[in-house]
Structure formats: structure tokens, C-alpha cells
Amino acid sequence: MRLRNKPRAGAVIGDHPNIVIPEPENHKGKWNEVFGNQHPIHIEVGMGKGQFVLGMAKANPDINYIGIELYDSVLLSALERILDEEEEVPNLRLLNVNAQDMSDFFGKGDISRVYLNFSDPWPKNRHAKRRLTHENFLDLYEQILPEEAEIHFKTDNRGLFEYSLVSMSQYGLILQDVSLDLHANEPEGNVMTEYEEKFSKKGQPIYRLEAKYPK
Ligand code: SAM
């Protein structure tokens, strides 16, 4: 993700606390109050400019979505995309936070599914702990998900995909629906991310898997 410093990002984000939730730790254990219903909540960790999470929210009105993004300049694009919609998207919220801190604002079972799309690969071994499929992150997700919940992961990066297969299976996750070329047999209802559109247009295969936590 190319980062452009956008000095107005903080102010615009601050003007929309109904979409970009300030002080998310205040909602730990009671996120359903934020949405005003008891629907399950799915998160995308590292949502970038938000194409996927917005597409999912519009396609699945009975599921609530939270897009998590570290950089305000990137999150601003997601926010502007939501504001450009003709109608409000009541089942979508954004968080401008580091996913490393997510156990501060989500309690066990607050979240029903984690999406990881085109996560930064961090190819150097010394940066392995930053990969969103490192065992430390798998442990964090386990702290906020109920038993038997799933992570859905897509990437164009073969190295990260291979690393994640190993990391997830060593952690004890059950791998299912592993695809080495998602678009060769695209499942119905696949919502493309920005990176997915970019890489699949270039003819690159998209890798995908679902990983389930055990009982
Ligand atoms: N998911 C989008 C897609 O598929 O088009 C964006 C992919 S982009 C390569 C990865 C995004 O994850 C970046 O915007 C980055 O800032 C964000 N990110 C990486 N590590 C993160 C973390 N620890 N917490 C929150 N966001 C993170």
C-alpha cells in the first residue's frame, strides 16, 4: 500500500465518529450496542481502502462488519468511499488502530469471523512477527472469536501463503477450501478486494484458504 500523507485525515475521521469508532476499548464485550442488533460481527484486519468490507456489508445486510486499518491516510479513502454511497451502510464501522491491540477492544466471542486479504507479506525473517498469520496473531484472533470460528485468507503472495499454511496448521487450525487459483473456479459471491482486482487483472493466481479453530 503506497502511503500518501494526508494532513486532513485526522480531522475528517474525527468528524465521523458514527462510522470510525473513537475509543473502541469502551465497547469491549458490547459491540452489538454499536450496531443496535444482535447480528454476528465480522472483521477485516488490514482493510486498506475498504472495497472488500464495503462490498461485503452491502451484500450481507444481516452481518455487521468492522474494517480495521492502521494508517489514517489509508482509512480516509475507505471512509470517503462509504460517504460517497447514496444510502447509509448501517452494518459497517471502521477502526483506525493497530490490530496488535485488538484484545484491548474485543472480548471473547465479540467477533464471529476474521478476514485477512492481501496482508503485507513481510518477507524478511526478522519481520515474521508482523505477518498477520504469525502465531501471535492467531492467538490474538482466538482471544476474540468463539470456538470453531473461521479465518478467511486471500493473497497473491505465494511465500506468505506457504508460511501461513504452516503457521496455521502448526497452531492447530483446521484448513479447508484451500485454493491455489481462486479465479480459475471463482466461488459465487466472491467480493474482490482492491489488491485482488489489481493482481488478477495481471493474470496472477490468487491463493485462498479458510482456517477453522478447533472446539
Ligand atoms: N485488504 C486490502 C486489499 O486486499 O486490497 C488492503 C491490502 S494492503 C496490502 C494491507 C493493509 O493492511 C495496509 O493498508 C496496511 O496498512 C494494513 N495493516 C497491516 N498491518 C496492520 C495492523 N497490524 N493493523 C491494522 N492494519 C494493518
Boltz pocket constraint, residues with backbone or C-beta under 6 A from the ligand:
constraints:
  - pocket:
      binder: B
      contacts: [[A, 1], [A, 45], [A, 46], [A, 47], [A, 48], [A, 49], [A, 68], [A, 69], [A, 70], [A, 71], [A, 74], [A, 97], [A, 98], [A, 99], [A, 100], [A, 116], [A, 117], [A, 118], [A, 119], [A, 120], [A, 130], [A, 193], [A, 194], [A, 195], [A, 196]]
      max_distance: 6.0
